[in-house]
């Protein structure tokens, strides 16, 4: 599925990498605090929930995590409501598949390098595409 016309061009690899890096720092700090505060096992589990909530909320509601916003990226729907945020259920699916994208030696993330729409596996699973927006 292609990005809707007139809403912006797909975000490139380095821009997306920067957004993921910033979001990873935010979620990582919270995860570390939780593990120190309540112990490794429960803290890691709660950190996993925080990560799911963070990405599901921001991508589902506005299409932008704080890291995306800093780098001028918005994740939009390419199927049901082109150009709009993808909603919470698809944002959760996108987060789940992003884990798979990571586990398989980051192949799911690197997929965007040769995909014509610059979509990763989790973009395809959620029928979404990150686009560049004016910051």
C-alpha positions as CSV (number, residue, x, y, z in Angstrom):
1,X,0.0,0.0,0.0
2,X,1.3,3.4,-0.9
3,X,1.3,6.6,1.2
4,X,-1.7,8.8,0.4
5,X,-0.9,11.5,-2.1
6,X,-0.5,15.0,-0.7
7,X,0.3,14.0,2.9
8,X,4.1,14.0,2.7
9,X,6.9,11.8,1.6
10,X,7.9,8.6,3.5
11,X,10.4,9.3,6.2
12,X,13.9,8.0,5.5
13,X,16.0,5.5,7.4
14,X,18.2,7.9,9.4
15,X,15.3,10.2,10.4
16,X,13.4,7.1,11.6
17,X,16.5,5.7,13.3
18,X,16.9,9.0,15.2
19,X,13.2,8.9,16.3
20,X,13.5,5.3,17.5
21,X,16.7,6.2,19.3
22,X,15.1,9.1,21.2
23,X,12.1,6.9,22.1
24,X,14.4,4.1,23.2
25,X,16.1,6.5,25.6
26,X,12.8,7.6,27.1
27,X,11.4,4.1,27.5
28,X,14.8,2.8,28.6
29,X,15.1,5.3,31.4
30,X,11.6,4.4,32.7
31,X,12.5,0.7,32.4
32,X,15.7,1.1,34.3
33,X,14.0,3.1,37.1
34,X,11.3,0.5,37.4
35,X,13.9,-2.4,37.6
36,X,15.8,-0.6,40.4
37,X,12.6,0.4,42.3
38,X,10.7,-2.9,42.3
39,X,13.3,-5.5,41.2
40,X,14.5,-7.0,38.0
41,X,11.7,-9.5,37.3
42,X,8.7,-7.3,38.0
43,X,10.4,-4.1,36.9
44,X,11.2,-5.7,33.5
45,X,7.6,-6.9,33.1
46,X,6.2,-3.5,34.0
47,X,8.7,-1.9,31.7
48,X,7.4,-4.1,28.9
49,X,3.9,-2.9,29.6
50,X,5.1,0.8,29.7
51,X,6.7,0.3,26.3
52,X,3.5,-1.2,24.8
53,X,1.4,1.6,26.3
54,X,3.9,4.4,25.1
55,X,4.0,3.3,21.5
56,X,0.3,2.3,21.3
57,X,-0.9,5.5,22.8
58,X,1.2,7.9,20.8
59,X,1.0,6.1,17.4
60,X,-2.7,5.4,17.9
61,X,-3.8,8.9,19.0
62,X,-1.6,11.3,17.2
63,X,0.7,9.2,15.0
64,X,3.8,10.7,16.7
65,X,5.8,9.6,19.7
66,X,8.0,12.3,21.2
67,X,11.0,11.0,19.3
68,X,8.9,11.1,16.0
69,X,7.8,14.7,16.8
70,X,11.4,15.9,17.4
71,X,12.4,14.6,14.0
72,X,9.3,15.5,12.0
73,X,7.7,12.1,11.5
74,X,4.1,11.0,11.7
75,X,2.8,7.5,11.4
76,X,-0.3,7.5,9.2
77,X,-2.9,5.1,8.0
78,X,-2.7,3.9,4.4
79,X,-5.8,1.7,4.4
80,X,-9.0,2.8,6.2
81,X,-8.5,6.5,6.8
82,X,-5.6,7.6,4.6
83,X,-3.5,10.3,6.2
84,X,-5.0,9.8,9.7
85,X,-3.5,8.1,12.8
86,X,-3.8,4.3,12.8
87,X,-5.8,3.9,16.0
88,X,-5.0,2.0,19.2
89,X,-5.5,-1.6,18.0
90,X,-3.3,-1.2,14.9
91,X,-0.8,0.8,16.9
92,X,-0.6,-2.2,19.3
93,X,-0.2,-4.6,16.5
94,X,2.6,-2.3,15.0
95,X,4.4,-2.4,18.4
96,X,4.1,-6.2,18.6
97,X,5.5,-6.8,15.1
98,X,8.3,-4.3,15.8
99,X,9.5,-6.8,18.4
100,X,9.6,-9.4,15.6
101,X,11.3,-6.9,13.3
102,X,14.0,-6.6,16.0
103,X,14.4,-10.3,16.9
104,X,15.2,-11.3,13.3
105,X,18.5,-9.4,13.3
106,X,16.7,-6.1,12.6
107,X,15.7,-7.4,9.2
108,X,12.2,-6.0,9.7
109,X,13.6,-2.5,10.3
110,X,16.1,-2.8,7.4
111,X,13.3,-3.9,5.1
112,X,12.5,-0.2,4.4
113,X,15.8,0.2,2.6
114,X,14.6,-1.7,-0.4
115,X,10.8,-1.4,0.0
116,X,9.3,1.0,-2.6
117,X,7.1,2.7,0.1
118,X,9.9,2.6,2.7
119,X,7.8,0.4,5.0
120,X,9.2,-1.9,7.7
121,X,7.5,-5.2,8.6
122,X,5.5,-3.5,11.4
123,X,4.4,-0.7,9.0
124,X,3.1,-3.4,6.6
125,X,1.4,-5.3,9.4
126,X,-0.4,-2.2,10.6
127,X,-1.1,-0.7,7.1
128,X,0.8,2.4,8.1
129,X,3.7,4.5,6.8
130,X,5.8,7.1,8.6
131,X,5.9,10.3,6.7
132,X,7.9,13.5,7.0
133,X,6.0,16.5,8.4
134,X,7.1,20.0,9.1
135,X,8.5,20.5,12.5
